[in-house]
């Protein structure tokens, strides 16, 4: 399940590069599912401090990998 969530985060990050339609149902679901995890990370590491680069997806995936390591 955590692996699937990692892929959802990756898909959202890739979509952010192409500026998808925010009213698209798939895009809205991706944002609703991932934002509860990415928003707190973004508060700790704001993109403004990294020349506008949002690394919250990378940090989230890293934390998921660490969690998977301890669970399995």
PDB file as gemmi writes it, atoms N, CA and C in Angstrom:
CRYST1    1.000    1.000    1.000  90.00  90.00  90.00 P 1                      
ATOM      1  N   UNK A   1       0.816  -1.192   0.000  1.00  0.00           N  
ATOM      2  CA  UNK A   1       0.000   0.000   0.000  1.00  0.00           C  
ATOM      3  C   UNK A   1       0.863   1.260   0.000  1.00  0.00           C  
ATOM      4  N   UNK A   2       1.946   1.237   0.769  1.00  0.00           N  
ATOM      5  CA  UNK A   2       2.838   2.394   0.796  1.00  0.00           C  
ATOM      6  C   UNK A   2       3.548   2.586  -0.538  1.00  0.00           C  
ATOM      7  N   UNK A   3       3.824   1.488  -1.225  1.00  0.00           N  
ATOM      8  CA  UNK A   3       4.446   1.587  -2.548  1.00  0.00           C  
ATOM      9  C   UNK A   3       3.504   2.272  -3.526  1.00  0.00           C  
ATOM     10  N   UNK A   4       2.242   1.942  -3.457  1.00  0.00           N  
ATOM     11  CA  UNK A   4       1.249   2.587  -4.325  1.00  0.00           C  
ATOM     12  C   UNK A   4       1.187   4.077  -4.012  1.00  0.00           C  
ATOM     13  N   UNK A   5       1.212   4.425  -2.745  1.00  0.00           N  
ATOM     14  CA  UNK A   5       1.169   5.838  -2.363  1.00  0.00           C  
ATOM     15  C   UNK A   5       2.409   6.575  -2.871  1.00  0.00           C  
ATOM     16  N   UNK A   6       3.560   5.907  -2.844  1.00  0.00           N  
ATOM     17  CA  UNK A   6       4.776   6.510  -3.398  1.00  0.00           C  
ATOM     18  C   UNK A   6       4.597   6.809  -4.879  1.00  0.00           C  
ATOM     19  N   UNK A   7       3.999   5.883  -5.601  1.00  0.00           N  
ATOM     20  CA  UNK A   7       3.758   6.099  -7.033  1.00  0.00           C  
ATOM     21  C   UNK A   7       2.778   7.236  -7.267  1.00  0.00           C  
ATOM     22  N   UNK A   8       1.797   7.376  -6.415  1.00  0.00           N  
ATOM     23  CA  UNK A   8       0.841   8.486  -6.538  1.00  0.00           C  
ATOM     24  C   UNK A   8       1.575   9.818  -6.349  1.00  0.00           C  
ATOM     25  N   UNK A   9       2.481   9.876  -5.401  1.00  0.00           N  
ATOM     26  CA  UNK A   9       3.273  11.093  -5.184  1.00  0.00           C  
ATOM     27  C   UNK A   9       4.144  11.380  -6.405  1.00  0.00           C  
ATOM     28  N   UNK A  10       4.757  10.353  -6.971  1.00  0.00           N  
ATOM     29  CA  UNK A  10       5.587  10.534  -8.166  1.00  0.00           C  
ATOM     30  C   UNK A  10       4.751  11.055  -9.327  1.00  0.00           C  
ATOM     31  N   UNK A  11       3.573  10.487  -9.516  1.00  0.00           N  
ATOM     32  CA  UNK A  11       2.693  10.936 -10.604  1.00  0.00           C  
ATOM     33  C   UNK A  11       2.313  12.401 -10.397  1.00  0.00           C  
ATOM     34  N   UNK A  12       1.998  12.763  -9.170  1.00  0.00           N  
ATOM     35  CA  UNK A  12       1.649  14.166  -8.910  1.00  0.00           C  
ATOM     36  C   UNK A  12       2.831  15.081  -9.201  1.00  0.00           C  
ATOM     37  N   UNK A  13       4.026  14.674  -8.805  1.00  0.00           N  
ATOM     38  CA  UNK A  13       5.205  15.504  -9.060  1.00  0.00           C  
ATOM     39  C   UNK A  13       5.444  15.666 -10.562  1.00  0.00           C  
ATOM     40  N   UNK A  14       5.300  14.580 -11.306  1.00  0.00           N  
ATOM     41  CA  UNK A  14       5.484  14.662 -12.758  1.00  0.00           C  
ATOM     42  C   UNK A  14       4.429  15.550 -13.402  1.00  0.00           C  
ATOM     43  N   UNK A  15       3.203  15.440 -12.949  1.00  0.00           N  
ATOM     44  CA  UNK A  15       2.132  16.280 -13.495  1.00  0.00           C  
ATOM     45  C   UNK A  15       2.362  17.761 -13.198  1.00  0.00           C  
ATOM     46  N   UNK A  16       3.017  18.062 -12.105  1.00  0.00           N  
ATOM     47  CA  UNK A  16       3.246  19.468 -11.764  1.00  0.00           C  
ATOM     48  C   UNK A  16       4.152  20.157 -12.782  1.00  0.00           C  
ATOM     49  N   UNK A  17       4.933  19.394 -13.525  1.00  0.00           N  
ATOM     50  CA  UNK A  17       5.823  19.971 -14.533  1.00  0.00           C  
ATOM     51  C   UNK A  17       5.078  20.395 -15.792  1.00  0.00           C  
ATOM     52  N   UNK A  18       3.893  19.842 -16.021  1.00  0.00           N  
ATOM     53  CA  UNK A  18       3.161  20.152 -17.253  1.00  0.00           C  
ATOM     54  C   UNK A  18       1.938  21.035 -16.999  1.00  0.00           C  
ATOM     55  N   UNK A  19       1.767  21.536 -15.800  1.00  0.00           N  
ATOM     56  CA  UNK A  19       0.643  22.409 -15.435  1.00  0.00           C  
ATOM     57  C   UNK A  19      -0.698  21.838 -15.885  1.00  0.00           C  
ATOM     58  N   UNK A  20      -1.147  20.758 -15.243  1.00  0.00           N  
ATOM     59  CA  UNK A  20      -2.412  20.138 -15.643  1.00  0.00           C  
ATOM     60  C   UNK A  20      -3.619  21.001 -15.271  1.00  0.00           C  
ATOM     61  N   UNK A  21      -4.719  20.703 -15.877  1.00  0.00           N  
ATOM     62  CA  UNK A  21      -5.975  21.396 -15.590  1.00  0.00           C  
ATOM     63  C   UNK A  21      -6.394  21.091 -14.150  1.00  0.00           C  
ATOM     64  N   UNK A  22      -6.474  22.103 -13.284  1.00  0.00           N  
ATOM     65  CA  UNK A  22      -6.823  21.842 -11.880  1.00  0.00           C  
ATOM     66  C   UNK A  22      -8.251  21.335 -11.685  1.00  0.00           C  
ATOM     67  N   UNK A  23      -9.081  21.444 -12.715  1.00  0.00           N  
ATOM     68  CA  UNK A  23     -10.463  20.964 -12.609  1.00  0.00           C  
ATOM     69  C   UNK A  23     -10.621  19.531 -13.117  1.00  0.00           C  
ATOM     70  N   UNK A  24      -9.542  18.964 -13.623  1.00  0.00           N  
ATOM     71  CA  UNK A  24      -9.575  17.576 -14.068  1.00  0.00           C  
ATOM     72  C   UNK A  24      -9.788  16.686 -12.840  1.00  0.00           C  
ATOM     73  N   UNK A  25     -10.744  15.748 -12.906  1.00  0.00           N  
ATOM     74  CA  UNK A  25     -11.031  14.902 -11.732  1.00  0.00           C  
ATOM     75  C   UNK A  25      -9.829  14.092 -11.251  1.00  0.00           C  
ATOM     76  N   UNK A  26      -9.009  13.616 -12.162  1.00  0.00           N  
ATOM     77  CA  UNK A  26      -7.833  12.827 -11.767  1.00  0.00           C  
ATOM     78  C   UNK A  26      -6.844  13.715 -11.017  1.00  0.00           C  
ATOM     79  N   UNK A  27      -6.624  14.900 -11.521  1.00  0.00           N  
ATOM     80  CA  UNK A  27      -5.700  15.837 -10.874  1.00  0.00           C  
ATOM     81  C   UNK A  27      -6.219  16.214  -9.489  1.00  0.00           C  
ATOM     82  N   UNK A  28      -7.499  16.444  -9.386  1.00  0.00           N  
ATOM     83  CA  UNK A  28      -8.088  16.800  -8.085  1.00  0.00           C  
ATOM     84  C   UNK A  28      -7.932  15.671  -7.074  1.00  0.00           C  
ATOM     85  N   UNK A  29      -8.143  14.438  -7.505  1.00  0.00           N  
ATOM     86  CA  UNK A  29      -7.980  13.288  -6.603  1.00  0.00           C  
ATOM     87  C   UNK A  29      -6.526  13.166  -6.159  1.00  0.00           C  
ATOM     88  N   UNK A  30      -5.590  13.324  -7.098  1.00  0.00           N  
ATOM     89  CA  UNK A  30      -4.167  13.251  -6.749  1.00  0.00           C  
ATOM     90  C   UNK A  30      -3.815  14.302  -5.697  1.00  0.00           C  
ATOM     91  N   UNK A  31      -4.321  15.509  -5.865  1.00  0.00           N  
ATOM     92  CA  UNK A  31      -4.045  16.564  -4.890  1.00  0.00           C  
ATOM     93  C   UNK A  31      -4.688  16.254  -3.542  1.00  0.00           C  
ATOM     94  N   UNK A  32      -5.920  15.777  -3.553  1.00  0.00           N  
ATOM     95  CA  UNK A  32      -6.609  15.473  -2.296  1.00  0.00           C  
ATOM     96  C   UNK A  32      -5.924  14.347  -1.531  1.00  0.00           C  
ATOM     97  N   UNK A  33      -5.381  13.392  -2.249  1.00  0.00           N  
ATOM     98  CA  UNK A  33      -4.755  12.232  -1.607  1.00  0.00           C  
ATOM     99  C   UNK A  33      -3.350  12.561  -1.094  1.00  0.00           C  
ATOM    100  N   UNK A  34      -2.610  13.388  -1.816  1.00  0.00           N  
ATOM    101  CA  UNK A  34      -1.212  13.632  -1.458  1.00  0.00           C  
ATOM    102  C   UNK A  34      -0.985  14.879  -0.611  1.00  0.00           C  
ATOM    103  N   UNK A  35      -1.859  15.842  -0.700  1.00  0.00           N  
ATOM    104  CA  UNK A  35      -1.635  17.109   0.010  1.00  0.00           C  
ATOM    105  C   UNK A  35      -1.534  16.955   1.527  1.00  0.00           C  
ATOM    106  N   UNK A  36      -2.295  16.056   2.177  1.00  0.00           N  
ATOM    107  CA  UNK A  36      -2.129  15.906   3.632  1.00  0.00           C  
ATOM    108  C   UNK A  36      -0.720  15.484   4.056  1.00  0.00           C  
ATOM    109  N   UNK A  37       0.006  14.817   3.184  1.00  0.00           N  
ATOM    110  CA  UNK A  37       1.383  14.415   3.501  1.00  0.00           C  
ATOM    111  C   UNK A  37       2.371  15.489   3.054  1.00  0.00           C  
ATOM    112  N   UNK A  38       2.163  16.052   1.877  1.00  0.00           N  
ATOM    113  CA  UNK A  38       3.127  16.998   1.325  1.00  0.00           C  
ATOM    114  C   UNK A  38       3.078  18.371   1.996  1.00  0.00           C  
ATOM    115  N   UNK A  39       1.914  18.819   2.414  1.00  0.00           N  
ATOM    116  CA  UNK A  39       1.790  20.164   2.996  1.00  0.00           C  
ATOM    117  C   UNK A  39       2.642  20.352   4.260  1.00  0.00           C  
ATOM    118  N   UNK A  40       2.619  19.422   5.218  1.00  0.00           N  
ATOM    119  CA  UNK A  40       3.471  19.617   6.405  1.00  0.00           C  
ATOM    120  C   UNK A  40       4.962  19.618   6.066  1.00  0.00           C  
ATOM    121  N   UNK A  41       5.353  18.801   5.104  1.00  0.00           N  
ATOM    122  CA  UNK A  41       6.762  18.782   4.691  1.00  0.00           C  
ATOM    123  C   UNK A  41       7.112  20.113   4.038  1.00  0.00           C  
ATOM    124  N   UNK A  42       6.202  20.630   3.220  1.00  0.00           N  
ATOM    125  CA  UNK A  42       6.416  21.907   2.543  1.00  0.00           C  
ATOM    126  C   UNK A  42       6.544  23.050   3.554  1.00  0.00           C  
ATOM    127  N   UNK A  43       5.872  22.930   4.694  1.00  0.00           N  
ATOM    128  CA  UNK A  43       6.007  23.955   5.735  1.00  0.00           C  
ATOM    129  C   UNK A  43       7.398  23.912   6.363  1.00  0.00           C  
ATOM    130  N   UNK A  44       7.950  22.708   6.506  1.00  0.00           N  
ATOM    131  CA  UNK A  44       9.290  22.569   7.085  1.00  0.00           C  
ATOM    132  C   UNK A  44      10.383  22.976   6.108  1.00  0.00           C  
ATOM    133  N   UNK A  45      10.184  22.667   4.833  1.00  0.00           N  
ATOM    134  CA  UNK A  45      11.167  22.980   3.791  1.00  0.00           C  
ATOM    135  C   UNK A  45      10.438  23.740   2.678  1.00  0.00           C  
ATOM    136  N   UNK A  46      10.226  25.046   2.865  1.00  0.00           N  
ATOM    137  CA  UNK A  46       9.471  25.802   1.859  1.00  0.00           C  
ATOM    138  C   UNK A  46      10.225  25.906   0.539  1.00  0.00           C  
ATOM    139  N   UNK A  47       9.514  25.796  -0.578  1.00  0.00           N  
ATOM    140  CA  UNK A  47      10.160  25.903  -1.894  1.00  0.00           C  
ATOM    141  C   UNK A  47      10.875  27.239  -2.095  1.00  0.00           C  
ATOM    142  N   UNK A  48      10.423  28.286  -1.425  1.00  0.00           N  
ATOM    143  CA  UNK A  48      11.049  29.599  -1.582  1.00  0.00           C  
ATOM    144  C   UNK A  48      12.512  29.591  -1.136  1.00  0.00           C  
ATOM    145  N   UNK A  49      12.837  28.727  -0.194  1.00  0.00           N  
ATOM    146  CA  UNK A  49      14.209  28.656   0.302  1.00  0.00           C  
ATOM    147  C   UNK A  49      15.113  27.836  -0.613  1.00  0.00           C  
ATOM    148  N   UNK A  50      14.529  27.146  -1.569  1.00  0.00           N  
ATOM    149  CA  UNK A  50      15.308  26.299  -2.477  1.00  0.00           C  
ATOM    150  C   UNK A  50      15.141  26.761  -3.922  1.00  0.00           C  
ATOM    151  N   UNK A  51      15.142  28.057  -4.128  1.00  0.00           N  
ATOM    152  CA  UNK A  51      15.005  28.648  -5.469  1.00  0.00           C  
ATOM    153  C   UNK A  51      13.717  28.200  -6.155  1.00  0.00           C  
ATOM    154  N   UNK A  52      12.657  28.030  -5.385  1.00  0.00           N  
ATOM    155  CA  UNK A  52      11.363  27.653  -5.952  1.00  0.00           C  
ATOM    156  C   UNK A  52      11.184  26.176  -6.219  1.00  0.00           C  
ATOM    157  N   UNK A  53      12.165  25.375  -5.859  1.00  0.00           N  
ATOM    158  CA  UNK A  53      12.082  23.931  -6.112  1.00  0.00           C  
ATOM    159  C   UNK A  53      11.418  23.234  -4.923  1.00  0.00           C  
ATOM    160  N   UNK A  54      10.328  22.552  -5.192  1.00  0.00           N  
ATOM    161  CA  UNK A  54       9.586  21.842  -4.147  1.00  0.00           C  
ATOM    162  C   UNK A  54      10.124  20.418  -4.028  1.00  0.00           C  
ATOM    163  N   UNK A  55      10.833  20.163  -2.939  1.00  0.00           N  
ATOM    164  CA  UNK A  55      11.393  18.819  -2.745  1.00  0.00           C  
ATOM    165  C   UNK A  55      10.545  17.981  -1.792  1.00  0.00           C  
ATOM    166  N   UNK A  56       9.359  18.472  -1.449  1.00  0.00           N  
ATOM    167  CA  UNK A  56       8.506  17.713  -0.529  1.00  0.00           C  
ATOM    168  C   UNK A  56       8.162  16.319  -1.059  1.00  0.00           C  
ATOM    169  N   UNK A  57       7.942  16.112  -2.374  1.00  0.00           N  
ATOM    170  CA  UNK A  57       7.702  14.740  -2.835  1.00  0.00           C  
ATOM    171  C   UNK A  57       8.900  13.815  -2.593  1.00  0.00           C  
ATOM    172  N   UNK A  58      10.108  14.332  -2.783  1.00  0.00           N  
ATOM    173  CA  UNK A  58      11.301  13.505  -2.540  1.00  0.00           C  
ATOM    174  C   UNK A  58      11.413  13.120  -1.069  1.00  0.00           C  
ATOM    175  N   UNK A  59      11.177  14.079  -0.203  1.00  0.00           N  
ATOM    176  CA  UNK A  59      11.249  13.809   1.232  1.00  0.00           C  
ATOM    177  C   UNK A  59      10.161  12.823   1.645  1.00  0.00           C  
ATOM    178  N   UNK A  60       8.958  12.998   1.111  1.00  0.00           N  
ATOM    179  CA  UNK A  60       7.852  12.090   1.443  1.00  0.00           C  
ATOM    180  C   UNK A  60       8.169  10.665   1.004  1.00  0.00           C  
ATOM    181  N   UNK A  61       8.699  10.510  -0.196  1.00  0.00           N  
ATOM    182  CA  UNK A  61       9.039   9.169  -0.684  1.00  0.00           C  
ATOM    183  C   UNK A  61      10.148   8.562   0.170  1.00  0.00           C  
ATOM    184  N   UNK A  62      11.126   9.367   0.548  1.00  0.00           N  
ATOM    185  CA  UNK A  62      12.192   8.874   1.425  1.00  0.00           C  
ATOM    186  C   UNK A  62      11.615   8.395   2.757  1.00  0.00           C  
ATOM    187  N   UNK A  63      10.721   9.182   3.345  1.00  0.00           N  
ATOM    188  CA  UNK A  63      10.113   8.794   4.624  1.00  0.00           C  
ATOM    189  C   UNK A  63       9.257   7.536   4.486  1.00  0.00           C  
ATOM    190  N   UNK A  64       8.575   7.402   3.368  1.00  0.00           N  
ATOM    191  CA  UNK A  64       7.787   6.185   3.118  1.00  0.00           C  
ATOM    192  C   UNK A  64       8.709   4.975   3.016  1.00  0.00           C  
ATOM    193  N   UNK A  65       9.846   5.139   2.345  1.00  0.00           N  
ATOM    194  CA  UNK A  65      10.806   4.039   2.225  1.00  0.00           C  
ATOM    195  C   UNK A  65      11.343   3.631   3.600  1.00  0.00           C  
ATOM    196  N   UNK A  66      11.649   4.612   4.431  1.00  0.00           N  
ATOM    197  CA  UNK A  66      12.129   4.320   5.787  1.00  0.00           C  
ATOM    198  C   UNK A  66      11.046   3.580   6.571  1.00  0.00           C  
ATOM    199  N   UNK A  67       9.812   4.053   6.475  1.00  0.00           N  
ATOM    200  CA  UNK A  67       8.696   3.402   7.159  1.00  0.00           C  
ATOM    201  C   UNK A  67       8.515   1.965   6.675  1.00  0.00           C  
ATOM    202  N   UNK A  68       8.613   1.755   5.369  1.00  0.00           N  
ATOM    203  CA  UNK A  68       8.494   0.396   4.828  1.00  0.00           C  
ATOM    204  C   UNK A  68       9.603  -0.501   5.355  1.00  0.00           C  
ATOM    205  N   UNK A  69      10.795   0.043   5.474  1.00  0.00           N  
ATOM    206  CA  UNK A  69      11.922  -0.746   5.976  1.00  0.00           C  
ATOM    207  C   UNK A  69      11.645  -1.242   7.401  1.00  0.00           C  
ATOM    208  N   UNK A  70      11.056  -0.387   8.222  1.00  0.00           N  
ATOM    209  CA  UNK A  70      10.771  -0.778   9.600  1.00  0.00           C  
ATOM    210  C   UNK A  70       9.556  -1.684   9.720  1.00  0.00           C  
ATOM    211  N   UNK A  71       8.616  -1.571   8.797  1.00  0.00           N  
ATOM    212  CA  UNK A  71       7.407  -2.392   8.865  1.00  0.00           C  
ATOM    213  C   UNK A  71       7.605  -3.794   8.302  1.00  0.00           C  
ATOM    214  N   UNK A  72       8.503  -3.946   7.372  1.00  0.00           N  
ATOM    215  CA  UNK A  72       8.658  -5.255   6.718  1.00  0.00           C  
ATOM    216  C   UNK A  72       9.899  -5.918   7.145  1.00  0.00           C  
TER     217      UNK A  72                                                      
END                                                                             
